[in-house]
Structure formats: structure tokens, C-alpha cells
Amino acid sequence: MIDPQGQANKWVVNMEKENGLQVVRQTDQSFTRVLEEALQKGLPLLIEGVGEELDPILDPVLLRQTFKQQGVDHVRVGEVVTEYHNNFRLYITTRLRNPHFLPQVTVKVVVLNFLITKMGLENQLLGLVVAHERPQLEERKNRLLVESAHNRRALQKTQEKILEVLSTAGQNLLEDEKAIDIMSSSRVLSQEISAKEEVVQQTEQEIDAARGAYKPVAIHASVLFFCVSDMAAIEPMYQYSLGWFINLYLQSIRSSDTSDDVNSRILLLNFYLTRAIFLSVTRSLFERDKILFSFMLYVRLQQAQGRVKEDVWRFLLTGGKGVLDNLHGAPPAPWLSEKAWTLLVQAADCESLSGVHEHLANNVEAWEEVYISAAPYLANFPQPFHQLHGLDRLALVKCIRPDKVTLAIQDLIASQLGEEYLSPPQFDISSSYDDSTCSTPLIFILSPGTDPVAALRRFAIEKEMGEEDVQVISLGQGQGALAENIMQQGAEVGWWVVLQNCHLAESWMMRLEILCSQILQSDSTHPNFRLWLTSYPSPAFPVSLLQDGIKMTNEPPRGLRANLLKSYHNDPINDPEFFNSCHNQRPFQRLLYGLCFFHALIQERRNFGPLGWNVPYEFNESDIRISAKQLQMLLTEYEGREVPLEALVYLTGECNYGGRVTDSRDRRLLLCLLANFYNHDIISDDMYKVCGVEEYQVPSASTWQGYVDHIASLPLSTPPQVFGLHENADLAKDHRETDQLFRGILQLEPQLGGSVTGDVAMVVRDLACEILARLPMQFNLAEAEERHPISYTQSLNIVLRQELLRYNRLIAIIKTSLKGVRRAVSGESLMSDEVEDTYQSLVLGRVPQMWESRSYPSKKALAPYISDLLHRLKFFQRWADEKIPDVFWFSGLFFPYSFLTGIRQNYARKHAIPIDRIDFLFKVMEKEVEDIIQECIRPNFVELPVVIERLPTPNVQGQYYPLDTDLEDNESLPYDNDSPQLKKEGDQVTKCRNRYQMPG
């Protein structure tokens, strides 16, 4: 039984508890003994918490390989032969949400899916809310259910008695007075029972009508639960149990504001529960997934109310029909890219966006105002699209300005749910501790640069826990036995036990799960005992601990404002004694604000990629903590004298933060940024603005709360100018965030991959065949080496060989995966995990993960990626067949650094100059781009790629011969223009020499 929420376990225990149910795990030392005992005595046996493999010792039992010995059934269990009682029953449950059992396992058992359904959960939640709001009604409902079941059993017994009389009566039934009396009394009893059942059903309908007033609460809560449970598809550590949700649901019902009006009470319940779920879940999510969770809350609630148009939602996630070509020509305006125009044409297929591409073509100037707007999601769209809202408006923003989609989503969440859903709670061990008990593990989900143990030790001091009361063990090889002893002792005396780095002890995780089930659920466990676990995301971490535990993350928050708030809420800045420790408070508090701003700024610059830092550094809380203490110490020592800015800059910029910086240019940048905050102007100028941006003026507050209030009033999104960057620096960052967001949503919407119009399998098969037909054969390395032999004077020949080798590997993996998809779709082979990933990626128009692992860096969708790859291959084919070109396609190189090194080697060897003394100078050409193309690029045979935005579906669906796209590389399809190929005649494709090649 697939039982991630423990429903099957409870059902089996309740059903078989009177029959002597035995409960065991495969990992228990007593597993074999309990199995033998259950087989001999005919007891029901429940094996819980299994993985994707079953113990081989169960095979004879599952296959019922019994045999007779002295007239009694026996079965072999391992090396032992034991009796087999006919009353023996075996139940097996797994906590895995989507287990992949092998065929040899599934043929031995009956697999039941105990995942809770939407209707079943709604009924449970409705009963709970009615039991609290109107307990008499729910009690009466339950009593009627029992009475109804009793009436049905009585009616069945009466019918069975009538059948028994009819079957045992003689030839003449009318002469059997006893039979007549029994049948008469049974008929009367049956009529009475039927009459009672009618009354019960009528009363039940009246009660259901009264209970139905609270059904919106149950529907709302079930939507929230499934939204939370779906997060496990993004990260395996995001596991939440039904028991946890029901406890939170009941707590929300009890804690929310009351109202005599039912409708008002429902609104209050829904509001409070949604907020409680958001606060509880977001503290366990990584920063990258918090905006996704808020957005999915909004979408799921809108879907439950029928306000989401499926065609718009599908287009928003997948970009429409990914295999259709744009037949509407070039974009009607120079500011509109080919990709944006293609998306607009696809968007017009949605009912609410019908004709949008034609309207834009006829009203270019009006739409250009939307395009150039700093906030296009807030701009007034031209009529009749000015009334669009919600996902409809978001879909158009994605078409015209995809870089602003994330900001549009934030604005949508703020307007529909509230701005508080964009501000997750600060990391707070205290609130998590208050929600825990001695039977609840507390789990820190780690990310690079985070270490919660220091914060945990400070919290232990606040709770007056001594050093000996907090036992910290770093797991690893040989630490399992020590950790087990510490856990058992801590449970007896009330210690806090901290097990660090659980991901490093994957083999011991099964034992940890068993220990937790024994220790945490024991009645003898000390009430002060707490088990703290830290782990990076790991598939080996026990699901039961994740579901039952309280999870926390401690990452730097997203956004400058949130980062500043976190710094002011962390130690030591949140300590009133520290904040007011300097007698000369103005310099200290303003420089402290500048330090916090600097700390947030350098962390946020990482989001800009190479524009922010050449190397992404993991600055963390320890940097700002020691810098703040040094600032306080120096200002206290230099009280009454000039502020020692030079010393502060050296300690903070060169030592604390600069100690992490390895790149010399990054170090120079760090000091330049710090100079904006550690200077005399920030102390003396009440109107000092960070980088001259009006909204980011340093506050003139004198209290901690005043600074916090000022920070809370800062804009949610920060302009790049604050980071010292050009306003266009946001483009790459916003595109990347948008892509990451929709990739995560697609993981929550797997059904979108299988709902393309037409036969999906045939579409994917034809698409795979089409790509195979476009791909050339692998490069012939022997011929390339013969034309371009490796020599001391020409290093570029080595570069060419390395590039050809890398592209050969990429071509091989693409062909192998596409052939696997074609065979799987045709039923010729099994669909493995890799093939399934490729299949889903083809449907969604994405580059499969298998290709990305061997590919050059690329963020393109599937069709532009294939187009770009074909042009790269053509460039290298011409290089391999002819001479070294005069003009190189630099971005077409797989590994450009080797090319640059080869050029330097050639120059160094020719002129006898040390290679480390050679550098590059760049000359900006004064010619126009078109002139450069005509004069420099075209004469040197380098063809600029004309990117196709979609792979067109040919009018030959089903006409591909599989063998024609299933050849080995030495029999590959012709590629050169002079080779036999398909010739297009109208809309038809003709066959030539039994080979097919799509027209380029």
C-alpha cells in the first residue's frame, strides 16, 4: 500500500487490532522471528516503511510456495521451514509518494494507492470544522451514520432469513405454518427497517444541508493541503504529513476570530488558515522556492473557484503549442523580437487573448508605450485589452517583457493575497522550538554558507541550558554508535542532542529512523529532550522524520529589504544593550546601518551573475557579526576623537569580507562598494543617499525600531543603480529568475506534458525523427587530423580536435536519447527514467537534462538550441574540411578558453616571447554591424545563424520510416548540400535514394 500520509497504517491497525496484529519493519532485528510467529499462529502482519525493494526472505511467502509435511502446510523462510497457517494475512506499506517498483515486485503483490483524494480530505476536514463550530450537529450526524449502518445490517439479516426459509421449505410452502410466520414477521420487520432508513436518510439530508454551510472551509483547506504536498516534487526535503496539517487546521479553527455570521466566520477561518500555512511552510523552504509557493497558493485557490482559464495557464507555462511554426511573417515593429512575436501569435489561440497579435500589428505605437514602460505589468494596455487582469495580463507581459514576469507575479500576489505573502518570516529558532515537543525532531535544511549551530547555542543560553546539556555530534564514519548512545542518554535526562551533517551518513539514516520511532514515541522520554538534525538535501533522509518534524532553513533572504531586516533582527544588532552601547550614538548607528546595507548589497550582487562578481562568494552572518562588534569596539575606544574610518575599512573590507575574496578585481570592487558606506558623509549628511538613489536615503532615526520601520518602508524591488550597475543589468537576472520559476511550476504540473492536442506519442515520435533527420554524422577525427596535423607551430589544430571530440560526444548523446524515445513510443523498448525525461522535455519544448550534461552552456529552448547546434556543427565542418578560418565564431566554440590559449601559444612560439607576457587588446570597430557582416564575415564563409524559434511540424506526420532515423553514424543521413536529400515540392516531401533529410 502506497501510504505517504499514514492512512493505510491506521486503517490496518484499527481493522486487525482485535486479531493480534503484529507490526514490524524490514530493518528490525526481530523481523524474521516476528514473521515466523505470524505464519505459525495465523496472525495478521504489517510490514511498514518499506522502500522500493522487498527483502528476498519474503519471496516464498508472497508466491505462496507452500508444501505439505505430515499433512500440514509449510513454507521456507530463509534457512528455516515453518508452518503456514491459512489465516495468515500480510500487509505492506511504504511512505514513498511515487515508488518505482520493479516488475518482479509488482507481480508478487497487489498494489493499492492510499494517497488521500480531494473528496475524501474534504469530508474529513468538513467533519472537523463542524465538530468545533456545531458539535451537536456533528454528533447527531455520526449517530445517524451508526444507526444507518445498523439498519442495513438488520435488513440484510432479514433478507438472508427469508432466503433460508425458502431454501429449506418443503414442496408445499403454504402448508408450512412456521415458514409463513417467519416470512410474515420478516416482512413486517423489513418494512419497519425501511421506514426507519427513510427517516434516517431524510434527517441526514437536513443535517448535510446545515453542514454544507461550512463546506467552503473544507474545500479551501483541501486546496491548501494539496498545494503544500505538491512541493515535494521540487525538493524531496519538502515533506509534510496529513497529521501535521490537521493539527494546524484545528489550531487555526480554535485561534481564529469568531463571528455569529456564518459567512463572516468562513472568511475568517480561510484567512487565518492560509496565513498559518504560509508561515509554517515558508520557514522550511529555500529562498528560491518561496515566491513559487506564494504564487501557487494564489493559482490553486483561483483554480478551485473556477477563475483560471486552462488555455491561458497552459500557455503561460509552456508557451503554447511548442511544435508549430509561426506563419505570420516577421515582427511588425523593430522593438519586438522574433521570439516575442511568435509568443504573441501563440497567445492569440487563447480565448481571452484572441486577436492580440493582429491588434498589436495595427497599434504598434500604443503597444510600444507598454513595452518601454519601467513597469509594463502596471501599464494601461490598449483597448480592448485594458480590462485584462490576473493571469491574462501576466501572459501578455511574458510575451512582450519576459524580464518583468517575476515582478508582475509579485504585484499579483500583493494585490490578491496581500503584501505579507511576499515577506516570509525571519529565521527564528524560538518559534520553531515553541511548536515542538520531545517527540518532534527539529530539522535544519542546510545550504552553502549556513551554519545554524552557533545560533542554536545562543538560543540554548537564552533557555538557560548548560554546555553539558547540549550534545553536538558531527555524523560521519564510525559516529553512528556514539550518536545512538547520546540519543538514548539524552532522552532519559532531557538533553538537547544535535546531529550535524546527516547527509554524510546515508547508510545510518535507516537506523536513525528506527531510533526516532523508539525514542521519540516512548512515554519515558524526558519532556525537555529535543533532537536537532542538520542536513543538506538528501534523498536518503528518512521521509517519516521530514513529515513529522519541524523543518527550518537559514538562507540569506531574497531582496535588499529582506536582507536588511534580517540583519537588524539577528544577533548582536537586535540586542538593545549593543545597539545603544556607544555614547556617541549617531556615528555608530549610521555606520552600523551602512554596514548592514553593504552586507545586503554584496549578497544581492550574486544574483547578477558575472556582472555582480567574477566569483560567487558565500558571505554569511559571521562576517557582519564580527564587523559590527569591531565597529562598536573601535568607536568606543575612539570616543571623543575622529572616527577611525581607515581602520574600519581595513578590518571590514580587507580582513572580514576581503578574506573570502580570491579575485583581485572583486577585491577592488568590494572596497569601492564599502567606501560608499564607511565615509564622513554618511555620518554628517542627514540627506545622504546610497548611490544617489532618492528612495535609499540613510534614516535619521535614533532607535532600533526607527531603523526597522524605515527598512520596512523601502521598495520591494531594488533598482540596479543601488548596486552600482546599469539599469539593463536586471535583464539577464530577471530572465534567469523567470525561467527558474516556471521550471519549478512545471514540476508541479506534470499533466501539462501529456495534454497536447492530437496524438501526443505520434507528435513526439515525429519530432524526434525530425531532429534526427537534421543532425549530421559525427565528425571524422582521423580525416580532420590528417588535414590539420598536430604541430608545434599551430596550436589551433589541437583546439579543433578538442572541439570536434566534444561535439561528437554531444551528437552521440542526442542521437542515443532520441532513438530511445522513438523505440519507447513505438513499444520496442521500455521507457527508462532518462528516456521519460527526454520525452517530457520534447513535449514541453525544453532541452533534456541528458543533453545539458554534455552540452555547451545554453539557456535556449529546444528549437533555438537545435538551430544553434546545427550552425555550430556547420562552422566546424567547414573548418575541418578546409583551412583555418580568418574569422572565428567565438561564441560557437565549446570551450573558448582553449582557443584563446592556442592563439597566445602560436604568437609566443613564433616570436619567442613568454606566454605569460602576452595579453589581448581590443579594438572597437567604427563600422556599422551590417558593414562588418558584409566585409568581414560573409567572405570568410562564417554563416550567421538564422535562429528558428519553433521546430515546424512537417506535413509528413507518420510518413517517417523509423529505420531512416535509426542508422549508425557511419551510415548517417546525408548532410552536405551536394548530397542526396529530400526535395520539397509544394507541401510534399519526396523520397530520394531511400534517405530522408528535412530541408534546411
Order of alpha helices (4+ residues) and beta strands (2+ residues): alpha-beta-alpha-beta-alpha-beta-beta-beta-beta-alpha-alpha-alpha-alpha-alpha-alpha-alpha-alpha-alpha-alpha-alpha-alpha-alpha-alpha-alpha-beta-alpha-beta-alpha-beta-alpha-beta-alpha-beta-alpha-alpha-alpha-alpha-alpha-alpha-alpha-alpha-alpha-alpha-alpha-alpha-alpha-alpha-alpha-alpha-alpha-beta-beta
